[in-house]
Amino acid sequence: MPLISMLLAIAACGGSAVVTLTATPSSDAFITYRVGLASIRLQTSSGKSGVTVLPTQTMVDFTKLLDLSEVVGAPAVAKGTYTDALITLDFSTAVIVYDDGSLDGVALRPVGANGKDLGVVSVQVNLDPSNPLLSAPKQVGLMALDFNLAASNIVNLSARTVTITPMVAASMLPIDTKQVRIRGPLVGVRGTFFTTGVRPFDNSVAGLGQLSITPSDATTYEINGFVSTGSAGLVQLGALPTNTLTSAFGTLTASNAAATPATPTTTPASAATVPASTTTSSVSFAASQVLVDSSVQGLDLDRVSGIVSARSGNTLAIEDATLIQTDGTNTFVPGTTIVNVGANTLVTFFGQGVAEVISPQQISVGSSIDALGTVGTTSAGGTLIDASAGHVRLDLTTASGLVTAQGAGALTLNLTNLGGRAIQAFDFVGSGAAANQYVVTTGALDLTNAVVAAPVEVTGFTSAFATAPPNFAASTLLDPTTIQAELVVDWSGGTAVPFTAFDSSAITLDVHNTGMGPRHLIQIGSQIIDLAGLSSDPMITPNATGSTTLFSIGHAASFTIESFNGYDAFITQLQSELNGGTQATGMTAVGQYTAATSAFSATSITLFLNN
């Protein structure tokens, strides 16, 4: 039986909603993108402001959401039809750092389209008109929000600024297959399930609602460094005090079952009328891991997270780390953070379900780690974490590069990125690895398309420090046929004719448009294709087999975004708006690109208009 998470309380006169937030990456890589998320409010079809999902401002690092969706809240929702979300972002204290390959990156100042410093911005994000949130008794909706970094930002390195026009899409249907995290204080364990609140983004601000979780025999637990699987883990969880912070990772799904049509009751003043429900909706959560760190147990252990950039003996260096202290303070630490480990450091792997002794030598250059210990300062005034009697958890790491050799169950890569950082930031001295000859074991993974010169992305764990190749053990592999390609193009000053054609079958991008701006590329992992250098205009078609499509039209002047789950509705609306008087300023697409035919099969398309 999978681990199931259901909303505990559904309002007698309404339903509930589980709201998640994720991010789409940008070809402009960011080391950190920390912005204040001031509020998320659901609004009815009558334009009235309804449910507040996140009642208090919190800081969000959107680079942490590129491979993850976070549950923001699970509030009760008054009966009604909700058609959009009002999302307010605060850039006044934002920390945005661009990865130019240097150790510290380049700190950028957020500005608006007028060139002035950006402060508080509210964006109205409309759901697909055919898929609103219908709240009624016994209804639980699942709303996904996606902050698109590529569409939202234009970087000017010479001026050290980033011009931001937020692009956020919303959907009541699945938009991706990313892992989902539910983080919150433990309410209690009862029988075969446990209940938590919601406290997202590794901060102390609470979201609304509670979730009841019934684990499976395959669920792995790591509780204060001790690993277990199934019922044994649930027993250990039950021994913890109330309000212990827990994190559960897995998959959220929404399902419907036929039900007797409900007779509408009196509609609250804040909600619009909703049609009688003919289905009973539920949201389930199939989880694979549950984590509890002693950093939140009041045991005086702080936690630092990041990618190991260098190691010398028992001293680790992490560039641009995240520090979470015992009081809940979440801080970005620019520069180098030092982590000391030793023979008494407890080392675990993320997802480990069976206890075993793991040497601290397993921590190597490129390891993604959470180090728990005592925070202090170095002699130079930098941040120091003493984990020599603490705990280090090895998280999954992603390595990207071009294939230089293929063997039986192995690849040799010329690395371009490791753990999301440009490879120039790493010092492999003493590790046994070399960036231009990085050997990856792939086991039974399919290498058919991982040929020499092809871009690949592998996820797994680095090999132990100071050992001969192989340097990395891959558990998953993406090749040119499966890597999410990203198309990005801007038009300086805007253009009324960005396409040679756009209709119900495809969009043909005009790569000879003289108004193209500084960004005009397709990125496939470590491979960059210059759109201006193509002889044929790429044809962008909706992915015919994709079940997680999302298309958006952004309006830069009004800060309004229209979201569509289907391509037909999207293109019909775009044809009505891009009719000669309105200009396009930027476009992104995500999907698979076939260079031989200049064909781009998209699961996501965004287009910004200047109105």
C-alpha positions as CSV (number, residue, x, y, z in Angstrom):
1,M,0.0,0.0,0.0
2,P,1.5,3.4,-1.0
3,L,1.9,6.1,1.5
4,I,-1.3,8.1,1.3
5,S,-1.7,11.7,2.5
6,M,-5.2,13.2,2.7
7,L,-6.5,16.5,3.8
8,L,-7.8,16.2,7.4
9,A,-10.4,18.9,7.5
10,I,-12.9,19.9,4.8
11,A,-15.1,22.8,5.6
12,A,-18.7,21.8,6.0
13,C,-19.8,24.4,3.4
14,G,-16.8,24.1,1.2
15,G,-13.8,22.0,0.3
16,S,-10.0,22.2,0.5
17,A,-7.0,22.8,-1.8
18,V,-3.4,21.6,-1.8
19,V,-1.2,24.2,-3.4
20,T,2.3,23.5,-4.6
21,L,5.1,25.7,-5.9
22,T,7.9,24.8,-8.3
23,A,10.3,26.6,-10.7
24,T,11.3,26.2,-14.3
25,P,15.1,26.7,-14.9
26,S,16.8,29.4,-17.0
27,S,19.7,29.2,-19.4
28,D,21.0,32.0,-17.3
29,A,22.1,29.9,-14.3
30,F,21.5,31.3,-10.8
31,I,23.5,30.2,-7.8
32,T,20.7,31.6,-5.6
33,Y,17.4,33.4,-6.3
34,R,16.0,34.3,-2.9
35,V,12.8,36.4,-3.1
36,G,10.2,37.3,-0.5
37,L,6.9,35.4,-1.2
38,A,4.6,37.9,0.5
39,S,1.3,36.1,-0.1
40,I,-0.8,33.7,-2.3
41,R,-4.5,34.4,-2.5
42,L,-7.1,32.5,-4.4
43,Q,-9.7,34.6,-6.1
44,T,-13.2,33.8,-7.3
45,S,-14.7,34.2,-10.7
46,S,-16.5,37.4,-9.5
47,G,-13.1,39.0,-8.8
48,K,-13.4,38.8,-5.0
49,S,-10.4,38.0,-3.0
50,G,-10.9,34.6,-1.3
51,V,-8.7,32.1,0.5
52,T,-5.2,33.1,1.7
53,V,-2.9,30.1,1.1
54,L,0.2,31.7,2.6
55,P,-0.8,34.3,5.2
56,T,2.7,35.6,6.2
57,Q,5.7,36.5,4.0
58,T,8.5,34.0,3.8
59,M,11.8,33.9,1.8
60,V,11.9,31.4,-1.1
61,D,15.0,30.3,-3.0
62,F,13.7,29.3,-6.4
63,T,16.9,27.5,-7.3
64,K,15.9,24.9,-4.7
65,L,12.6,24.3,-6.6
66,L,14.1,23.4,-10.0
67,D,13.8,19.7,-9.3
68,L,11.2,19.8,-6.6
69,S,7.7,20.9,-5.9
70,E,6.9,22.2,-2.4
71,V,3.5,22.1,-0.7
72,V,2.8,25.7,0.3
73,G,-0.5,25.1,2.1
74,A,-3.6,23.0,2.3
75,P,-6.3,25.4,3.4
76,A,-10.0,25.0,3.7
77,V,-11.7,26.7,0.8
78,A,-15.2,28.3,0.9
79,K,-17.6,26.9,-1.7
80,G,-17.2,28.7,-5.0
81,T,-15.5,28.8,-8.4
82,Y,-11.9,30.1,-8.1
83,T,-10.4,31.2,-11.4
84,D,-7.1,32.8,-10.5
85,A,-4.4,33.4,-7.9
86,L,-3.0,36.7,-6.8
87,I,0.7,36.2,-6.0
88,T,2.7,38.9,-4.3
89,L,6.5,38.9,-4.5
90,D,8.9,41.2,-2.6
91,F,12.2,41.9,-4.3
92,S,13.3,44.7,-1.9
93,T,15.5,42.3,0.1
94,A,16.1,39.7,-2.7
95,V,19.4,37.9,-3.0
96,I,20.1,37.0,-6.6
97,V,23.5,35.6,-7.7
98,Y,24.4,34.6,-11.2
99,D,26.7,31.7,-11.9
100,D,29.5,33.0,-14.1
101,G,31.9,30.1,-13.2
102,S,33.7,32.0,-10.4
103,L,33.6,30.9,-6.8
104,D,31.2,33.6,-5.6
105,G,29.3,34.3,-8.8
106,V,27.9,37.8,-9.6
107,A,25.4,39.5,-7.3
108,L,22.6,41.1,-9.4
109,R,20.4,44.0,-8.5
110,P,16.7,43.3,-9.4
111,V,15.1,46.1,-11.5
112,G,11.8,46.5,-13.3
113,A,11.3,47.2,-17.0
114,N,11.8,50.9,-16.3
115,G,15.3,50.3,-14.9
116,K,14.4,51.2,-11.4
117,D,14.9,49.0,-8.3
118,L,12.1,46.4,-8.0
119,G,10.1,46.2,-4.8
120,V,6.8,44.5,-4.2
121,V,5.1,43.1,-7.3
122,S,1.6,41.4,-7.5
123,V,0.9,39.1,-10.4
124,Q,-2.6,37.9,-11.2
125,V,-2.3,34.3,-12.5
126,N,-5.4,33.0,-14.3
127,L,-6.3,29.3,-14.4
128,D,-7.4,27.7,-17.6
129,P,-11.0,28.8,-18.0
130,S,-12.0,25.2,-18.6
131,N,-10.2,24.0,-15.4
132,P,-11.0,26.3,-12.5
133,L,-10.8,25.3,-8.9
134,L,-14.4,24.2,-8.0
135,S,-14.7,24.1,-4.2
136,A,-17.7,22.1,-2.8
137,P,-18.3,19.6,0.0
138,K,-16.1,16.5,-0.4
139,Q,-13.9,18.3,-3.0
140,V,-10.1,18.6,-2.6
141,G,-8.3,20.4,-5.4
142,L,-4.7,20.2,-6.3
143,M,-3.3,23.5,-7.7
144,A,0.2,23.7,-9.1
145,L,2.1,27.1,-9.4
146,D,5.3,27.4,-11.5
147,F,7.7,30.3,-11.4
148,N,9.5,30.4,-14.8
149,L,13.0,31.8,-14.2
150,A,13.8,31.9,-17.9
151,A,10.7,33.9,-18.9
152,S,10.9,36.2,-15.8
153,N,14.5,37.4,-16.0
154,I,16.9,39.1,-18.4
155,V,20.5,39.3,-17.0
156,N,22.8,42.3,-17.8
157,L,26.2,41.2,-16.4
158,S,28.0,44.5,-17.4
159,A,25.4,46.5,-15.3
160,R,25.1,43.7,-12.7
161,T,21.3,43.9,-13.0
162,V,18.5,41.5,-13.7
163,T,15.3,42.9,-15.3
164,I,12.4,41.0,-13.8
165,T,8.8,40.6,-15.1
166,P,7.5,37.7,-13.1
167,M,6.0,34.8,-15.2
168,V,4.0,32.5,-12.9
169,A,1.7,29.8,-14.4
170,A,-1.1,28.0,-12.5
171,S,-2.9,24.7,-13.2
172,M,-5.4,22.4,-11.7
173,L,-3.9,19.6,-13.8
174,P,-0.4,18.0,-13.4
175,I,2.3,20.2,-14.9
176,D,5.3,17.9,-14.3
177,T,6.5,14.7,-12.7
178,K,8.8,16.3,-10.1
179,Q,9.2,15.0,-6.6
180,V,7.0,16.8,-4.0
181,R,8.1,17.7,-0.5
182,I,5.7,18.2,2.4
183,R,7.4,19.9,5.4
184,G,5.8,20.7,8.6
185,P,5.5,20.2,12.4
186,L,4.5,16.8,13.7
187,V,1.0,16.9,15.1
188,G,1.0,13.2,16.2
189,V,1.2,9.6,15.4
190,R,-1.8,7.4,15.7
191,G,-2.0,3.8,14.7
192,T,-0.7,3.4,11.2
193,F,-0.6,7.1,10.2
194,F,0.9,10.4,11.3
195,T,-0.3,14.0,10.9
196,T,1.8,17.1,10.1
197,G,1.2,20.8,9.6
198,V,2.7,22.7,6.7
199,R,5.8,24.9,7.0
200,P,7.4,25.3,3.6
201,F,10.8,26.4,2.2
202,D,12.9,25.5,5.3
203,N,11.6,28.6,7.0
204,S,9.6,29.2,10.2
205,V,6.5,30.6,8.5
206,A,3.5,28.2,8.7
207,G,1.2,27.5,5.8
208,L,-2.4,26.6,6.4
209,G,-3.9,23.2,6.8
210,Q,-2.8,19.7,8.1
211,L,-2.0,16.5,6.3
212,S,-2.6,12.9,7.6
213,I,-0.1,10.4,6.3
214,T,-0.2,6.6,6.3
215,P,3.2,5.1,5.6
216,S,3.9,1.9,3.6
217,D,6.3,-0.9,4.3
218,A,8.6,0.5,1.7
219,T,8.8,4.0,3.1
220,T,12.4,4.9,4.4
221,Y,13.0,7.0,7.4
222,E,16.0,9.0,8.6
223,I,15.4,10.3,12.1
224,N,18.2,12.2,13.7
225,G,20.7,10.2,11.6
226,F,19.2,6.8,12.3
227,V,17.8,5.0,9.3
228,S,14.9,2.5,9.1
229,T,12.2,1.2,6.8
230,G,8.4,0.7,7.2
231,S,6.8,0.2,10.6
232,A,10.0,0.5,12.5
233,G,10.4,4.1,11.3
234,L,6.8,5.0,12.2
235,V,7.4,3.7,15.8
236,Q,10.5,5.9,16.0
237,L,8.6,8.9,14.7
238,G,5.9,8.3,17.3
239,A,8.5,8.7,20.1
240,L,9.3,12.2,19.0
241,P,7.7,15.2,20.7
242,T,4.9,17.2,19.1
243,N,6.0,20.0,16.7
244,T,9.1,18.1,15.6
245,L,9.7,19.2,12.0
246,T,9.3,16.4,9.4
247,S,9.9,16.3,5.7
248,A,8.2,13.8,3.5
249,F,9.2,13.3,-0.2
250,G,7.0,11.7,-2.8
251,T,4.3,12.2,-5.5
252,L,1.0,14.0,-5.2
253,T,-2.0,12.9,-7.3
254,A,-5.6,14.0,-7.5
255,S,-8.4,11.5,-8.2
256,N,-12.1,11.7,-8.7
257,A,-14.9,9.3,-7.9
258,A,-18.6,9.5,-9.0
259,A,-20.9,10.9,-6.3
260,T,-24.5,12.0,-5.9
261,P,-25.0,15.6,-7.1
262,A,-24.9,17.9,-4.1
263,T,-27.6,20.4,-3.4
264,P,-25.9,23.8,-3.1
265,T,-26.3,25.5,0.3
266,T,-25.9,29.2,1.1
267,T,-22.8,30.5,-0.6
268,P,-20.5,32.5,1.7
269,A,-20.1,36.2,0.8
270,S,-16.5,35.7,-0.3
271,A,-17.3,33.0,-2.8
272,A,-19.1,32.7,-6.1
273,T,-21.7,30.2,-6.9
274,V,-20.4,26.7,-7.8
275,P,-22.2,24.1,-9.8
276,A,-23.4,21.0,-7.9
277,S,-20.6,18.5,-7.6
278,T,-20.9,15.2,-9.4
279,T,-17.5,13.9,-8.3
280,T,-15.7,13.4,-5.0
281,S,-12.1,14.5,-5.3
282,S,-9.2,13.5,-3.1
283,V,-5.5,14.2,-3.1
284,S,-3.1,11.3,-2.3
285,F,0.6,11.4,-1.6
286,A,2.8,8.4,-2.4
287,A,6.1,9.0,-0.5
288,S,9.4,7.3,-0.6
289,Q,11.3,9.1,2.2
290,V,10.6,10.8,5.6
291,L,13.3,12.9,7.2
292,V,13.7,14.3,10.7
293,D,16.9,16.3,11.4
294,S,18.3,16.9,14.8
295,S,18.8,20.5,13.7
296,V,15.1,21.0,14.5
297,Q,15.2,18.9,17.7
298,G,16.6,21.5,20.0
299,L,19.9,19.6,20.2
300,D,22.0,22.7,19.3
301,L,22.9,21.4,15.9
302,D,22.8,23.8,13.0
303,R,22.6,22.7,9.4
304,V,24.5,23.9,6.3
305,S,23.5,22.7,2.8
306,G,25.4,22.9,-0.5
307,I,27.8,21.3,-2.9
308,V,31.4,20.4,-1.8
309,S,33.7,22.4,-4.1
310,A,37.0,21.2,-2.5
311,R,38.3,18.9,0.2
312,S,41.6,18.7,2.0
313,G,41.9,16.0,4.7
314,N,38.8,16.3,6.9
315,T,38.1,19.9,5.8
316,L,35.3,20.5,3.2
317,A,34.7,23.7,1.3
318,I,31.2,24.7,0.3
319,E,30.6,27.7,-1.9
320,D,27.5,29.8,-1.4
321,A,25.8,27.6,1.2
322,T,22.5,27.8,2.9
323,L,22.6,27.9,6.7
324,I,19.7,26.9,8.9
325,Q,20.3,27.6,12.6
326,T,18.6,26.0,15.6
327,D,16.3,29.0,16.0
328,G,15.0,28.4,12.5
329,T,16.9,31.3,10.8
330,N,17.5,30.5,7.1
331,T,20.5,32.4,5.7
332,F,22.3,32.5,2.4
333,V,26.1,32.4,3.1
334,P,28.1,33.9,0.2
335,G,31.7,32.8,-0.2
336,T,33.3,29.7,1.2
337,T,31.8,27.8,4.2
338,I,34.1,25.4,5.9
339,V,32.8,22.1,7.2
340,N,35.0,19.9,9.5
341,V,34.3,16.2,9.6
342,G,36.1,13.4,11.4
343,A,36.1,9.7,12.3
344,N,33.0,10.3,14.6
345,T,30.9,12.0,11.9
346,L,27.8,10.0,11.2
347,V,27.3,9.7,7.4
348,T,24.1,8.6,5.7
349,F,22.7,8.6,2.1
350,F,19.4,10.2,1.2
351,G,16.8,7.3,0.9
352,Q,19.0,4.9,2.9
353,G,16.7,2.3,4.6
354,V,19.2,-0.1,6.2
355,A,21.8,0.9,8.8
356,E,25.4,0.6,7.7
357,V,28.7,2.2,8.6
358,I,29.6,4.8,5.9
359,S,33.0,6.5,6.1
360,P,33.4,10.2,5.9
361,Q,35.7,9.5,3.0
362,Q,32.5,9.0,1.0
363,I,32.2,12.8,0.9
364,S,34.0,14.0,-2.2
365,V,34.2,17.0,-4.5
366,G,30.8,17.4,-6.1
367,S,28.9,15.8,-3.2
368,S,25.6,17.5,-2.3
369,I,25.4,17.5,1.5
370,D,23.4,18.5,4.5
371,A,26.0,18.9,7.3
372,L,24.7,19.1,10.9
373,G,27.0,20.4,13.6
374,T,27.9,23.5,15.6
375,V,28.2,26.8,13.7
376,G,31.2,29.1,14.3
377,T,33.6,31.3,12.5
378,T,37.0,30.7,10.8
379,S,40.1,32.7,11.5
380,A,39.3,34.8,8.4
381,G,35.8,35.5,9.7
382,G,34.0,33.1,7.4
383,T,31.3,30.5,8.4
384,L,32.4,27.2,10.0
385,I,30.4,24.1,10.8
386,D,32.0,21.6,13.1
387,A,30.4,18.3,12.2
388,S,33.3,16.2,13.5
389,A,30.8,14.8,16.1
390,G,27.8,15.6,14.0
391,H,26.0,14.2,10.9
392,V,26.4,14.5,7.2
393,R,23.7,13.4,4.8
394,L,24.7,12.8,1.2
395,D,21.9,14.0,-1.1
396,L,21.6,13.1,-4.8
397,T,23.8,15.1,-7.1
398,T,23.4,15.9,-10.8
399,A,26.3,15.9,-13.2
400,S,26.1,17.4,-16.8
401,G,28.6,17.2,-19.6
402,L,29.4,16.0,-23.1
403,V,30.3,12.3,-23.7
404,T,33.9,11.7,-24.6
405,A,33.9,7.9,-24.4
406,Q,31.3,5.1,-24.0
407,G,32.2,1.7,-22.4
408,A,30.3,-1.2,-21.0
409,G,28.1,0.2,-18.3
410,A,30.2,3.4,-18.2
411,L,30.6,6.9,-19.7
412,T,33.4,9.4,-19.6
413,L,32.3,13.0,-19.6
414,N,33.7,16.4,-20.1
415,L,31.8,18.1,-17.3
416,T,30.2,21.5,-17.6
417,N,28.1,21.4,-14.4
418,L,28.1,19.5,-11.1
419,G,25.3,19.9,-8.6
420,G,23.9,22.8,-10.6
421,R,27.2,24.8,-10.4
422,A,29.5,25.7,-13.3
423,I,32.4,23.3,-13.2
424,Q,35.0,26.1,-12.9
425,A,34.1,26.5,-9.3
426,F,35.4,23.1,-8.3
427,D,38.9,22.0,-7.2
428,F,39.4,18.3,-7.8
429,V,42.9,18.1,-6.3
430,G,43.2,14.9,-4.2
431,S,39.7,13.6,-5.2
432,G,40.9,11.2,-7.8
433,A,38.6,12.8,-10.4
434,A,39.2,15.2,-13.3
435,A,36.5,17.4,-14.8
436,N,37.5,16.7,-18.4
437,Q,37.7,12.9,-17.8
438,Y,34.9,12.2,-15.4
439,V,34.1,8.5,-15.3
440,V,30.5,7.6,-14.5
441,T,29.2,4.0,-13.9
442,T,25.8,3.6,-15.4
443,G,24.9,-0.1,-14.6
444,A,22.0,-1.3,-16.7
445,L,20.9,2.3,-17.8
446,D,20.3,2.6,-21.5
447,L,23.3,4.2,-23.3
448,T,21.9,3.9,-26.9
449,N,21.7,7.7,-27.4
450,A,24.6,8.6,-25.0
451,V,27.1,8.6,-27.9
452,V,30.3,10.6,-28.1
453,A,29.8,14.4,-28.2
454,A,26.2,14.0,-27.0
455,P,25.0,16.0,-23.9
456,V,24.0,13.8,-20.9
457,E,22.7,14.5,-17.4
458,V,23.2,11.8,-14.7
459,T,21.9,11.8,-11.2
460,G,23.5,9.7,-8.3
461,F,26.3,9.9,-5.8
462,T,30.0,10.7,-6.2
463,S,32.6,8.1,-5.4
464,A,34.7,8.2,-2.3
465,F,37.3,10.9,-2.0
466,A,40.9,10.0,-3.1
467,T,39.9,6.9,-5.0
468,A,40.6,6.0,-8.6
469,P,37.9,6.2,-11.2
470,P,35.0,5.6,-11.6
471,N,34.1,9.0,-10.0
472,F,30.3,8.8,-10.0
473,A,27.6,6.1,-9.7
474,A,24.5,7.1,-11.7
475,S,21.0,6.0,-10.8
476,T,19.3,7.9,-13.7
477,L,20.5,9.2,-17.0
478,L,19.1,11.6,-19.5
479,D,20.4,11.9,-23.1
480,P,19.5,14.2,-26.0
481,T,16.2,12.4,-26.5
482,T,15.1,12.8,-22.9
483,I,16.8,15.9,-21.5
484,Q,14.4,18.8,-21.2
485,A,15.5,21.2,-24.0
486,E,14.8,24.9,-23.3
487,L,14.2,27.5,-26.0
488,V,14.6,31.1,-25.0
489,V,14.3,34.2,-27.3
490,D,13.8,37.9,-26.6
491,W,12.9,40.7,-29.0
492,S,14.5,44.0,-28.1
493,G,11.8,46.6,-28.1
494,G,9.2,44.0,-29.0
495,T,8.0,42.7,-32.4
496,A,4.5,42.3,-33.9
497,V,5.6,39.4,-36.1
498,P,7.7,37.0,-34.1
499,F,6.5,34.0,-36.1
500,T,6.3,33.2,-39.8
501,A,3.1,31.2,-38.9
502,F,1.2,30.2,-35.8
503,D,-1.9,28.1,-35.9
504,S,-3.6,25.1,-34.3
505,S,-0.9,22.7,-35.4
506,A,2.4,24.6,-34.8
507,I,4.3,27.8,-34.2
508,T,7.1,28.6,-36.7
509,L,9.6,30.9,-35.0
510,D,11.2,33.5,-37.3
511,V,14.9,33.2,-36.5
512,H,15.7,35.9,-39.1
513,N,13.7,38.6,-37.2
514,T,16.1,41.5,-36.9
515,G,14.6,42.5,-33.6
516,M,16.0,39.4,-31.7
517,G,17.6,40.4,-28.4
518,P,20.6,39.1,-26.5
519,R,19.0,35.7,-25.8
520,H,18.2,33.5,-28.7
521,L,19.1,29.9,-28.1
522,I,18.1,26.3,-27.5
523,Q,19.8,24.7,-24.5
524,I,20.0,20.9,-24.3
525,G,21.9,20.1,-21.1
526,S,25.5,21.1,-21.9
527,Q,24.8,21.8,-25.6
528,I,23.9,25.3,-26.8
529,I,22.3,26.0,-30.2
530,D,22.3,29.6,-31.5
531,L,18.9,30.3,-33.0
532,A,20.4,33.0,-35.2
533,G,22.7,30.4,-36.8
534,L,19.9,28.1,-37.9
535,S,19.2,27.8,-41.6
536,S,15.6,26.7,-41.0
537,D,13.0,28.3,-38.8
538,P,12.3,25.9,-35.9
539,M,8.7,24.5,-35.8
540,I,7.3,24.3,-32.2
541,T,4.5,21.8,-31.8
542,P,2.6,20.7,-28.7
543,N,3.7,17.4,-27.4
544,A,1.1,15.0,-28.6
545,T,1.7,12.4,-25.9
546,G,2.4,14.7,-23.0
547,S,0.0,14.6,-20.0
548,T,1.6,17.5,-18.2
549,T,1.4,20.4,-20.7
550,L,1.1,24.1,-19.7
551,F,0.9,27.1,-22.0
552,S,1.0,30.7,-20.8
553,I,0.5,34.3,-22.1
554,G,2.0,37.0,-20.0
555,H,1.0,40.7,-20.1
556,A,4.0,42.7,-19.0
557,A,2.2,46.0,-18.4
558,S,-0.7,44.7,-16.5
559,F,1.2,41.9,-14.6
560,T,-1.5,39.4,-15.7
561,I,-0.9,35.9,-16.9
562,E,-3.2,33.6,-18.7
563,S,-2.6,29.8,-18.2
564,F,-3.9,27.0,-20.5
565,N,-3.7,23.3,-20.1
566,G,-4.3,22.7,-23.8
567,Y,-2.5,24.1,-26.9
568,D,-5.7,24.7,-28.9
569,A,-7.2,27.2,-26.3
570,F,-3.7,28.8,-25.9
571,I,-3.2,29.4,-29.7
572,T,-6.8,30.6,-30.2
573,Q,-6.3,33.3,-27.4
574,L,-2.8,34.2,-28.8
575,Q,-4.2,34.7,-32.3
576,S,-6.8,37.1,-30.8
577,E,-4.2,39.1,-28.9
578,L,-1.2,39.1,-31.2
579,N,-3.0,40.8,-34.1
580,G,-0.7,43.6,-35.1
581,G,-1.3,46.1,-32.4
582,T,0.4,44.1,-29.6
583,Q,4.1,43.2,-29.6
584,A,5.8,40.1,-28.3
585,T,8.8,40.7,-26.0
586,G,9.9,37.2,-25.1
587,M,9.2,33.5,-25.5
588,T,10.3,30.3,-23.8
589,A,9.5,26.6,-24.6
590,V,10.4,23.4,-22.8
591,G,10.4,20.0,-24.4
592,Q,12.5,17.9,-26.8
593,Y,14.4,19.3,-29.8
594,T,15.4,17.3,-32.9
595,A,18.2,19.2,-34.7
596,A,17.9,17.2,-37.9
597,T,14.4,18.5,-38.6
598,S,14.5,21.7,-36.5
599,A,11.5,20.3,-34.7
600,F,10.7,21.3,-31.1
601,S,8.0,19.2,-29.3
602,A,6.9,21.4,-26.4
603,T,5.2,20.5,-23.1
604,S,5.4,24.2,-22.1
605,I,5.3,27.4,-24.0
606,T,5.3,31.0,-22.5
607,L,5.0,34.2,-24.5
608,F,5.2,37.7,-23.0
609,L,3.3,40.5,-24.7
610,N,3.9,44.2,-24.0
611,N,0.3,45.1,-23.0
